[in-house]
Amino acid sequence: MTEIRVPTLGESVTEATIGRWFKKAGDPVAVDEPLVELETDKVTIEVPAPSAGTLSEIIAADGATVAVGALLGQITDGAGAAKPAAAPAKPAAAPAPAAAPAAAAAASKAPPADAPLAPSVRKLSAETGIDASTVPGSGKDGRVTKGDMLAAIERAASAPTPVNQPAAAVQVRSPSPADDAAREERVKMTRLRQTIARRLKDVQNTAAMLTTFNEVDMTNVMALRAHYKDAFEKKHGAKLGFMGFFTKAVVQALKDIPAVNAEIDGSDLIYKNYYHIGVAVGTDKGLVVPVVRDCDHKSISDIEKGIADFGRRARDGQLKIDEMQGGTFTITNGGIYGSLMSTPILNAPQSGILGMHKIQERPMVVGGKIEVRPMMYLALSYDHRVIDGKEAVTFLVRVKESLEDPARLVLDL
């Protein structure tokens, strides 16, 4: 008999939701054949069969929330599922009484009242809402360690109560009239959509978010792109878009204004001397933000190829969790959908996000004369707790200057 368990999902990801089973109990399965789809906070993962045989039992049904390592089902060589069906009841129930004395023993090691929390523990507590003071500590003098917090998060993830909370919240809406109700369709939010909703609202509740605007004349960048796009694609096998220029311009500005590349950790500010730029990509299941790492060491061609690869895999649901973590700043382009102006929401815990928009020809005064120029509005949303208004405006002006005179990107000015 082989157990099917939830695999490791990535750093800080401790639970997932069962999307759907591809097989029914009693169906034959082959090695590495996809068995079940798991929806995490960021991506959808298919769990393959660890061995060949018969899917004798499905333990976690569609829609259930499961923690890392949780038992999903079992595979046997035979077709009879009756015997293994009763077996899991004992191991599933057995850990409960055994865990009680262990928890009591751990709880007896109470840390000193004034014991400072480790930064990793504070961060996990802030991200998950679990009060570290309620977690039994296994460290020296009963201090709470990162491992204790992760174990507490896993216990909370496996508890059934939180699963029903979103459904209860939905029920508060007033019932629709009968004629309207008959034409409505109620669909359970995917785990990704629930996470997007929660994270965006958390940012609004936590950060002192503000947006500042500017506009950029895209004449020179568009001319450069038009002149070299064919040669660029022939040499690099990728199309020359605008994201490469914007990413390099952002990195230049982040070097000049390091506060925009910082984040808050408790009462500390963390200044990051590396430039991992998240690029928002829209998919059928929601917005995901893969991260192009070390953009200060990458050429425009490297960035364009990386973004193109991320875009393809994001739409196919093939992104890995670690490819969407660790970003220091985010760029989102609503212009591809026709947006003229917007106020993007921060991608926590980052302190800044740049919104690109539609390029539109407008009459501009140039050298005392009115000329038609391709203009784009830029929007920088930022956390005013970290970034002052002067720094935000200066950052946006630096981006504008680099794009209006692309030679500055080459000369590192």
C-alpha positions in Angstrom: 0.0 0.0 0.0 1.3 3.5 -0.9 0.2 6.7 0.7 -0.5 9.8 -1.4 0.5 12.9 0.6 0.6 16.6 0.0 4.1 17.5 -1.2 6.2 20.4 0.0 4.6 23.4 -1.5 7.3 26.0 -1.2 8.6 28.5 1.3 5.9 29.9 3.7 3.2 27.9 1.9 1.7 25.5 4.4 -1.7 24.5 3.0 -3.6 23.9 -0.2 -7.2 23.3 -1.3 -8.2 20.1 -3.2 -9.2 21.4 -6.7 -10.3 18.1 -8.2 -9.5 14.5 -8.4 -8.7 13.1 -11.8 -9.4 9.5 -10.7 -12.2 7.9 -8.7 -11.7 5.3 -5.9 -11.2 1.9 -7.6 -9.6 3.3 -10.8 -6.3 1.9 -11.9 -3.3 4.3 -11.9 0.1 4.4 -13.5 3.3 5.7 -12.0 3.6 9.5 -12.3 0.0 9.8 -13.7 -1.7 13.0 -12.4 -4.1 12.0 -9.6 -5.2 15.2 -7.9 -5.0 19.0 -8.5 -4.1 21.2 -5.5 -4.7 24.9 -5.4 -2.3 26.9 -3.3 -2.2 30.6 -2.6 -0.2 31.2 -5.8 -0.2 28.3 -8.2 -2.1 25.1 -9.1 -0.1 21.9 -8.6 -0.8 18.4 -9.9 0.2 15.5 -7.6 1.4 12.4 -9.5 0.9 8.8 -8.5 3.9 7.6 -6.5 3.4 4.1 -7.7 1.3 2.0 -10.0 -1.8 0.1 -8.8 -5.4 0.9 -7.8 -6.6 4.1 -6.2 -8.2 2.3 -3.2 -9.3 5.3 -1.2 -9.7 9.1 -1.5 -9.4 10.6 2.0 -9.4 14.4 1.2 -12.5 15.3 -1.0 -12.8 18.1 -3.5 -12.8 21.5 -1.8 -11.1 20.3 1.4 -8.2 22.3 2.9 -5.1 20.2 3.6 -1.7 20.9 5.2 1.7 19.9 3.8 2.2 16.2 4.4 -1.5 15.5 4.9 -2.8 12.1 3.6 -4.8 12.5 0.4 -5.5 8.9 -0.4 -4.0 5.4 -0.8 -2.9 3.2 -3.7 -2.9 -0.6 -3.5 -1.9 -3.3 -6.0 -5.3 -5.0 -5.8 -8.8 -3.8 -6.6 -10.2 -4.3 -3.1 -10.5 -1.0 -1.3 -12.6 -2.4 1.7 -9.6 -3.5 3.8 -7.4 -0.4 3.4 -10.5 1.8 3.9 -10.8 0.9 7.6 -7.1 1.0 8.2 -6.5 4.8 8.1 -9.0 5.4 10.9 -6.6 4.2 13.6 -3.5 6.1 12.5 -5.7 9.2 11.9 -7.2 9.1 15.4 -4.1 7.9 17.2 -2.0 11.1 17.1 -4.7 13.1 18.9 -4.3 11.6 22.4 -0.5 11.3 21.9 -0.3 15.0 21.0 -2.1 16.1 24.1 0.6 15.4 26.7 3.2 16.6 24.2 1.4 19.9 23.9 0.9 20.2 27.6 4.7 19.5 28.2 5.6 22.1 25.6 3.2 24.6 27.1 4.8 24.2 30.5 8.0 25.7 29.1 6.8 29.2 29.2 9.3 31.8 27.9 10.2 34.8 30.1 7.5 37.5 29.8 10.0 40.0 28.3 11.7 37.5 26.0 12.2 39.1 22.5 10.9 37.3 19.5 13.2 36.3 16.7 12.7 38.3 13.4 11.5 35.2 11.6 9.0 34.5 14.3 7.7 38.1 14.2 7.4 37.9 10.4 5.4 34.7 10.4 3.2 36.0 13.2 2.4 39.2 11.2 1.8 37.2 7.9 -0.5 34.6 9.4 -2.2 36.4 12.3 -1.1 33.7 14.8 -0.1 35.2 18.1 3.4 33.9 18.9 2.7 34.2 22.7 0.1 31.4 22.4 2.6 29.0 20.7 4.5 26.5 22.9 8.2 27.2 22.6 10.8 24.5 22.1 13.9 26.8 22.1 16.2 27.7 24.9 14.2 28.9 28.0 11.0 28.0 26.2 11.5 30.6 23.5 9.4 30.2 20.3 11.4 29.2 17.3 10.6 29.4 13.6 9.9 25.7 13.6 7.4 26.1 16.4 5.6 28.8 14.4 5.5 26.6 11.3 4.1 23.7 13.3 1.4 26.0 14.7 0.6 27.3 11.2 0.2 23.7 10.0 -2.0 22.8 13.0 -4.2 25.9 12.2 -4.3 25.0 8.5 -5.5 21.4 9.3 -8.3 22.7 11.5 -11.7 22.5 9.8 -13.2 25.7 11.2 -11.4 28.2 8.9 -12.6 26.4 5.8 -16.2 27.4 6.5 -15.5 31.1 7.3 -15.5 32.4 3.7 -18.8 30.7 3.0 -20.3 32.2 6.1 -19.1 35.6 5.1 -20.8 35.2 1.7 -24.1 34.5 3.3 -24.5 38.0 4.8 -25.6 39.5 1.5 -29.3 40.1 1.2 -31.2 37.4 -0.7 -32.1 38.2 -4.2 -35.7 38.3 -5.4 -36.9 35.0 -6.7 -36.8 36.0 -10.3 -33.3 37.3 -10.0 -32.0 34.4 -7.9 -33.1 32.0 -10.7 -30.7 33.7 -13.1 -27.7 33.9 -10.7 -24.9 31.4 -10.6 -23.0 30.8 -7.3 -19.4 29.6 -7.7 -17.0 28.9 -4.9 -14.0 31.3 -5.1 -10.8 29.6 -6.0 -8.0 29.5 -3.4 -6.0 31.9 -5.6 -8.9 34.4 -5.8 -9.5 34.2 -2.1 -5.8 34.9 -1.4 -5.7 37.8 -3.9 -8.8 39.3 -2.1 -7.3 38.8 1.4 -3.8 40.1 0.5 -5.1 43.2 -1.3 -7.4 44.1 1.6 -4.6 43.5 4.1 -2.4 45.9 2.3 -5.1 48.6 2.4 -5.6 48.0 6.1 -1.9 48.0 6.9 0.1 50.3 4.6 -0.3 54.1 4.4 -0.8 53.8 0.6 -0.6 56.8 -1.7 -0.2 57.2 -5.4 1.7 59.8 -7.4 1.5 60.4 -11.2 3.6 61.6 -14.0 3.6 61.1 -17.8 6.4 60.0 -20.1 6.9 60.9 -23.8 7.5 57.5 -25.5 8.8 58.9 -28.8 12.4 57.9 -28.3 11.7 54.5 -26.9 9.2 53.7 -29.6 11.7 54.8 -32.3 14.5 52.7 -30.8 12.1 49.7 -30.6 10.9 50.1 -34.2 14.5 50.4 -35.5 15.9 47.3 -33.8 12.9 45.0 -33.2 13.6 42.8 -36.2 17.3 42.4 -35.5 16.6 41.9 -31.8 14.1 39.1 -32.4 16.4 37.4 -35.0 19.3 37.4 -32.6 17.6 36.7 -29.2 14.5 34.7 -30.3 12.3 37.1 -28.3 10.2 40.1 -29.2 11.5 43.5 -28.1 8.7 45.0 -26.0 8.6 47.9 -23.6 9.0 45.9 -20.3 12.7 45.5 -20.7 13.2 49.3 -21.0 10.8 49.9 -18.0 12.5 47.3 -15.9 16.0 48.8 -16.5 14.6 52.3 -15.9 13.1 51.1 -12.6 16.4 49.6 -11.4 18.2 52.8 -12.2 15.7 54.7 -10.1 15.8 52.2 -7.3 19.5 52.7 -7.0 19.0 56.4 -6.7 16.1 56.2 -4.2 16.8 53.0 -2.1 13.8 53.6 0.1 11.5 52.5 -2.7 13.3 49.1 -2.6 12.9 48.7 1.2 10.3 47.1 3.4 9.2 47.3 7.0 10.0 44.4 9.4 8.6 45.3 12.8 10.3 48.4 14.0 13.2 48.0 11.4 13.6 49.1 7.8 15.2 46.5 5.5 17.1 48.1 2.6 17.6 45.6 -0.2 20.8 45.9 -2.2 19.5 43.6 -4.9 16.8 44.2 -7.5 14.2 41.4 -8.0 11.4 42.9 -10.1 8.0 41.3 -10.1 6.0 41.6 -13.3 2.3 41.2 -13.0 0.8 38.7 -15.5 -3.0 38.2 -15.9 -4.3 34.7 -16.3 -7.7 33.0 -16.5 -7.5 32.2 -12.8 -6.3 35.6 -11.6 -3.2 37.8 -11.4 0.2 36.3 -10.6 3.5 38.1 -10.2 6.6 36.1 -11.3 9.9 37.7 -10.3 12.8 38.5 -12.6 15.8 38.3 -10.3 19.0 40.4 -10.2 17.8 42.7 -13.0 20.7 45.0 -12.4 23.0 42.3 -13.8 20.7 41.4 -16.7 20.6 42.9 -20.2 17.4 44.1 -21.8 17.4 40.9 -23.9 17.8 38.7 -20.8 14.8 40.5 -19.1 12.6 40.3 -22.2 13.3 36.6 -22.6 12.6 36.0 -18.9 9.3 37.9 -19.0 8.2 36.1 -22.2 8.9 32.7 -20.6 7.1 33.6 -17.4 4.1 34.9 -19.4 3.8 31.6 -21.3 4.1 29.4 -18.2 1.8 31.6 -16.1 -1.0 31.2 -18.6 -0.4 27.4 -18.7 -0.3 27.2 -14.9 3.3 26.0 -14.9 4.9 28.6 -12.7 6.8 27.4 -9.6 6.1 28.9 -6.2 9.7 30.1 -5.7 9.5 32.0 -9.0 6.8 34.2 -7.5 8.6 35.0 -4.2 11.3 37.4 -3.1 10.4 40.4 -5.3 11.5 43.8 -4.1 9.4 46.0 -6.5 6.6 45.3 -8.9 5.6 46.6 -12.4 2.1 46.2 -13.7 0.9 47.1 -17.2 -2.8 47.8 -17.5 -2.1 49.5 -20.8 -2.3 46.2 -22.6 -6.0 46.1 -21.7 -6.6 49.7 -22.6 -6.2 51.4 -19.2 -5.4 55.1 -19.5 -4.8 55.7 -15.7 -5.1 53.7 -12.5 -3.9 53.5 -8.9 -2.2 50.0 -8.5 -2.3 48.3 -5.1 1.0 47.4 -3.4 2.2 43.8 -3.6 3.0 43.2 0.1 5.5 43.4 1.7 7.0 45.6 -1.0 6.8 49.4 -0.6 6.3 50.4 -4.2 4.6 49.4 -7.4 4.7 51.1 -10.8 1.6 51.1 -13.1 2.2 51.4 -16.8 -0.7 52.5 -19.1 -1.9 52.9 -22.6 0.2 54.9 -25.0 -2.0 57.6 -26.5 -1.2 60.4 -28.9 -1.8 63.8 -27.3 -0.9 67.4 -28.2 2.1 68.5 -26.2 4.0 71.8 -26.1 7.6 71.1 -27.3 9.9 74.1 -27.6 7.0 76.5 -27.7 5.2 74.6 -30.4 2.3 72.1 -30.2 3.3 68.7 -31.4 1.5 65.3 -31.3 3.4 62.9 -29.1 2.8 59.4 -27.9 2.3 59.8 -24.2 1.9 57.4 -21.3 0.7 58.1 -17.8 2.8 56.5 -15.0 1.5 55.8 -11.5 3.6 55.0 -8.5 1.7 53.6 -5.5 3.9 53.6 -2.4 3.9 53.0 1.3 4.1 56.4 2.9 5.4 54.8 6.1 8.6 54.0 4.3 8.8 56.5 1.4 8.4 60.3 1.7 6.6 62.2 -1.0 9.8 63.8 -2.2 11.4 60.4 -2.7 8.4 59.0 -4.5 8.2 62.0 -6.9 12.0 61.9 -7.5 11.8 58.1 -8.2 9.1 58.7 -10.8 11.0 61.5 -12.5 14.1 59.3 -12.7 12.0 56.6 -14.5 10.6 59.3 -16.8 14.1 60.7 -17.6 15.5 57.2 -18.5 12.6 56.4 -20.8 12.6 59.7 -22.6 16.4 59.4 -23.2 17.1 55.7 -23.4 20.8 56.3 -23.8 20.9 56.9 -20.1 20.1 53.2 -19.6 23.1 52.2 -21.6 25.4 54.8 -20.0 24.1 54.0 -16.5 23.1 57.6 -15.8 
